Amino acid sequence: MTLKDRKDFPPIAGVIGWPIGHSRSPLMHNHWLAEAGIEGRYVALGIPPEDLEGELKVLIKKGFRGLNVTIPHKSAVRAAMDRLDEAARIIGAVNTIIIEPDGSLEGRNTDAAGFIENLAQARTEWRARSALVLGAGGAARAVVYGLARAGVEEIVIANRTRARAEAIAADLAGLGARVLVAEWETIRERMKGASLLVNTTSLGMTGAPPLTLDLTPLPADALVTDIVYAPLETELLAAARARGLETVDGLGMLIHQARFAFEAWFGTRPAASAELRDALVEDLKRTEKTKG
Ligand code: ATR
C-alpha cells in the first residue's frame, strides 16, 4: 500500500522548478485546500535539472498526488511521463502532473485552458476572429494552442526571432486555425485586422524593458491581454486602457491554470474568488517591495 492509499495520510501536492524562487502556487493551492476543508498540503520544491528524474521517483514514493512544473522542467519532464494529454503533447510542455495510485504519471498542460478561461471570464463574448500574438517562447505555444482550440480562425505570430514563430506555426498548423507569421517590425500594420492582441514576451515584466506600442491601428472593439502579471498593469495594458480598449491582465491565467490542476488532483474545481485574487495582489506587492 502506498502512502497515498492510507486514509490517515493527508493529500500532498507541490510545484517543482529551479530555482523555485517565489512561486505563487503554494498560496493558491493551500488557499483552496483550506476552503474545501481538505487536510492536505501544497509545497514548493527546488529541484536542479540533473536531479529531476531521481527526485520525481522520490516524490512518487512519498505519496504525492500531483505536481505543477515550472521553469526549467516543463519540456524535460515529458520524458518521465507515461501519458500526455493532447495539450501537453502539442504544446510540448507539461505544467501539471497527475500521479496515479499505481505510480504512473500523466502529464497535462493547463496553461492553454487557463489562458482561454481568463478571457472567457473577463468577456463572455470575446471575439474569435483574428488574434495577434507577440512572442514565440513556451508561453506563446500554450496561447496559440488555446486560441486554435477555442476556434479562433486566424492567429498571427510576431516574434523578434522569426524562426521561433515559424516553428510554432508549423507545429500548430493542424488544429483548424490559420497560423501565420509576421515580422516583429510589422506589428503596427498587423493590428488593423486584430480582434485580440496578446503579449507573451517578457517585455513589460518588472526588470525588463517595457513593450511600447502605438495601439492606434487596433479596432475599437479589440481586446488586449498580457500574460505578464508583475506588474499587474503593464505599459501595454495601460496604453490600451488609455485608448479606451478593453483589457485583461495576466493574473487570471495564473489562477485559472491552477484551478484546472487542483481539480485534476482533488476532484473539485475551486473558485477564482476576489479574495484569492486580492491575496495574490498583496503577495505581488510584498515581493515588489523586497526586490526594490
Ligand atoms: P517563455 O517560455 O516564458 O515564453 P522565452 O522562451 O524566454 O520565455 O520567450 C521570451 C519571449 O520574449 C520570446 O518571444 C522573446 O523573443 P526571441 O524569441 O526573439 O528571444 C521575447 N523577448 C524577450 N526580450 C525581447 C526584446 N527585448 N524584444 C523583443 N522580444 C523579446
Residues whose N, C-alpha, C, O or C-beta is under 5 A from the ligand:
A	BS01	ATR	G135 A136 G137 G138 A139 A140 N159 R160 T161 R164 T200 T201 S202
